[in-house]
Amino acid sequence: MAIEVAHLTKSFGSGVTAVKDLSFTITPGKVTGFLGPNGSGKTTTLRCLLGLVSQTSGTATIDGVPYREIENPITVVGASLEASGFHPARSARNHLRMIAAVAGIADTRVDEVLHTVGLTEAADRKVGGYSLGMRQRLALAVALLGSPSFLILDEPANGLDPEGISWLRSFLQHQAGQGVTVLVSSHVLSEVQQTVDDVIIIRTGSLVYQGSLKSLSDGGPAEVIVRGPSVDKLKETPGWTVRTGEHGELIVIGVSAAEIGHRAFTEAVELHELREVTPDLEALFLGLTQSEGGAQ
């Protein structure tokens, strides 16, 4: 039940290569974040995966087969690449009923997904009057309609308010807990940091990192913020890398808070704050993608 991309390359007629020999595997039971700056090749990769464009070389499969070969794919893969394509004069309920009828899905499922995404009260309103956040919820309802084993979502939090983002986070984690393979593309790094288990980071169409979020976060040295009236006494401690912050605090790199506290105690240095700060995903992401330049 995996998503597998192997040596995927996609070039366009203009001579631009959007995806370059990209390989990764996504397994069930986790929320995987697919990250990269604008123009890094994320959307092109997803479009290849969903059979919307043909790759130049390589493969992209879902449960071992290309998307185009899946029989009744809505019951296997739920996908949302953009919150559009809805007839503005049609209600959300009727939009879902139309899709359900084509796919042979019972009308009762329409009511279930409307409830799941929080659109029950607005189900009979015309979609033309929906906010961007409501259209995002409707796009997710479409993706859920066939009770799929795979969810592939491009920027699903776009347009959601804080309550909606919190709901989406819990929903995706619940889906993964039920064994669904969840792939979420996003550039909202603070949101991804609170949602995903694993991350795939690409730059100019190529893989720069795949692994657990914890392993990525553990990849940089911890910093400890030290404040107090005489903390400058600690600056010359042998073996420590220390710099002074904007407000006179010390920032000690690669040394545990416990070791710093013990040193302060033995040197009779009064402390007002001793706080460890681990590298955040955004800083690490920028470090991995800072040489980004011109992919499509």
Secondary structure, 3 states (H helix, E strand, C coil): CCEEEEEEEEECCCCCEEEEEEEEEECCCCEEEEECCCCCCHHHHHHHHCCCCCCCEEEEEECCECHHHCCCHHHCEEEECCCCCCCCCCEHHHHHHHHHHHHCCCHHHHHHHHHHCCCCCCCCCEHHHCCHHHHHHHHHHHHHCCCCCEEEEECCCCCCCHHHHHHHHHHHHHHHHCCCEEEEEECCHHHHHHHCCEEEEEECCEEEEEEEHHHHHCCCCCEEEEECCCHHHHCCCCCCEEEECCCCCEEEECCCHHHHHHHHHHCCCCCCEEEEECCCHHHHHHHHHCCCCCCC
